[in-house]
Amino acid sequence: MTASVGWLRAFAVSYRVLIRQILTPGRLIGLGLLGAVFILIGWAVRADTAAARAADAADLASNTGLAFILPVFILVFATVVLGQPNEDGTLVYLWLRPMDRAPIVLGGLAAALTLAVPLVLVPVVGAAAAAGADTGVVAAAAAAVLLGAAAYGTVFLAFSLVVKRSILWGLAYVLIWESIAPNLGDFAGRLSLRGYTQSVLANVGGVDLEGLNPVATPVAIGVLAAVAVGAMALASARLARLDVA
Amino acid sequence: MGDPLESASPAEPSSAGAAPGALIEVAGVSKTFGDIVAVSDVTFSVGPGVTALLGPNGAGKSTLFRMLCGLTAPTAGTVRVLGADARHDREVRGRIGLVPQQDALFDRIGALEFVAIAAVTEGMADGPGAARRALELVQLDPDDQRTLSSYSKGMRQRVKVAAAVVHDPEVLILDEPLAGLDPVQRRRMIELLHGLGEEGRCVMVSSHVLEEVSRIGSRILVIAQGRLVAAGDYRDLRELMDDRPHRFQVKVNRPRSFAAALVESGAAVGVSVGPDSVMIDTRDVGRLSCELAPLARRLEARLNRIAPLDDDLESVFRYLVERR
């Protein structure tokens, strides 16, 4: 006879197992190289500008770092962390245990972010610094990355439990919707996570970003946090109702 | 120990309600995936001991097992394991051990860690200790440092069994557990399953191989095309299968007169005539084989080929489905 498993143990075991399943040399090397290229671009921006301005560096961090590297890198890890076990059948070894669903989701999220956040943070912050950003912009970029990672991570993880081929749907969301939404007016722009991470960068770093009408920092943080909590609840509920192979 | 198959008459699927002492109760259960009916109106109950679920590939065995464990919900009907629905009852899930059919494991860790994780997530205090004992039970080395990715199919199968029994479950569900095992491992695995059943556990094992099932469990449920088509003792099932009409194809140069003579002799219960062959249904294979050559001689016909058409297990299942 066995006892139910507590939250902390369920979280720790899920984290320990899942992080090793998604830690592949291919992912680390591929994304690491992309990040290194981004830092080189930062150097190129600085070399190309006679007097490097903080705004140029902030634009680089915003338009490429927050708009592309952050969501895409997070997508790669967040969609596979539970999506892959669900597809290959190993999810049953966590699902069937007498554990709550939320710590499994949290463990998966933590595993994905443990690997993805350094791969995003280093190039985004590094490129901003290399391009001549001051300490304030660099710190703001780091804050935007961390907040954005939590929101994107939970959304994409929930995605992977709701739709098949979640990585393609996630890419479509990032590359199509998040690119188009800001051009469709303020309301549509508010339906995109990118606007909130960029608002954090603009407000905290004290810079104007090209084409951005930022929301207030508390609103941006609140929305990103609410999205993360909502997606977390959705993912947990979805996991409980999932048809497991 | 009670009768493993609590409510089933020999060679007839059970339609009775839950029997007292049943650990698994399945009542009117169906499962569809879109237009595909995987399981159709299945009812049975099972008590302690070993029960085999026999059926061809695609019959619905795995879907039925997944519903027992709560991994998927039935479209209709109710499934109760230890009196509860495992899909919604966390405590009951901890009293079930499952060996799933799929081969996938957490490949980047070793056997000891894999089984220890199973123990810990089942709420056991000493995960590694329990994992060692479970691995030794299936004759695997707990100190093997290799990751599971380097294990053979048979070893992976035994790791899955160790992970399923590590927490000493009351109900053990094994989906094709003998797949990939060599004959010695099969024998040991069957001994292990019998041992677990004799301890009073409810052990359900699926297979699509009849001879395998005869060694796994004396109590058998037969499922084909999603329906429970027979249930009972292995000997009853064997008799039922032996009693069914057998079909042969005989290539002969005078099929029409040969067919008529066969029916007249009583050796065939049905015939259908083709351009150069006769399809024969018979209930008495021995008599038919004695009649064929003399009949051909008498009619001055030339027999070119005699071939059984339904000696495979699939045809047995087909027969069981058709007779319902």
Contacts between the chains, C-beta under 8 A, distances in Angstrom:
chain1	res1	chain2	res2	distance
A	1	B	95	6.9
A	1	B	168	7.3
A	1	B	170	7.8
A	2	B	94	4.3
A	2	B	95	7.1
A	2	B	122	4.4
A	2	B	123	4.3
A	2	B	124	6.2
A	2	B	167	4.6
A	2	B	168	7.7
A	3	B	94	7.3
A	3	B	123	3.7
A	4	B	90	5.9
A	4	B	91	6.4
A	4	B	94	6.6
A	4	B	123	5.9
A	5	B	120	7.6
A	5	B	121	5.7
A	5	B	122	7.4
A	5	B	123	5.0
A	9	B	120	6.6
A	9	B	121	7.7
A	10	B	121	7.0
A	13	B	117	5.8
A	13	B	120	5.8
A	13	B	121	5.5
A	16	B	117	7.8
A	17	B	106	5.6
A	17	B	109	7.3
A	17	B	117	6.1
A	20	B	106	7.5
A	20	B	108	4.5
A	20	B	109	6.5
A	21	B	106	6.2
A	21	B	107	7.9
A	21	B	108	6.2
A	23	B	108	7.7
A	88	B	102	7.6
A	88	B	104	4.4
A	89	B	100	6.5
A	89	B	102	3.7
A	89	B	104	4.5
A	90	B	104	4.9
A	90	B	105	6.5
A	90	B	106	5.8
A	92	B	71	6.5
A	92	B	98	7.0
A	92	B	100	5.4
A	93	B	105	7.7
A	93	B	106	6.8
A	93	B	117	7.5
A	93	B	118	6.7
A	93	B	121	8.0
A	93	B	163	7.1
A	94	B	121	6.9
A	95	B	71	7.0
A	96	B	69	6.0
A	96	B	70	7.7
A	96	B	71	7.0
A	96	B	93	5.7
A	96	B	96	7.1
A	96	B	98	5.8
A	97	B	93	6.8
A	97	B	94	7.0
A	97	B	118	7.7
A	97	B	121	3.9
A	97	B	122	6.0
A	98	B	90	4.6
A	98	B	91	6.2
A	98	B	93	5.1
A	98	B	94	3.5
A	98	B	121	7.9
A	98	B	122	6.8
A	98	B	123	6.3
A	99	B	90	7.4
A	99	B	121	6.1
A	100	B	90	7.6
A	243	B	71	7.1
A	243	B	72	4.5
A	243	B	73	7.8
A	244	B	66	7.4
A	244	B	71	4.2
A	244	B	72	6.9
A	245	B	66	7.9
A	245	B	71	7.6
A	245	B	100	7.7
A	245	B	102	6.4
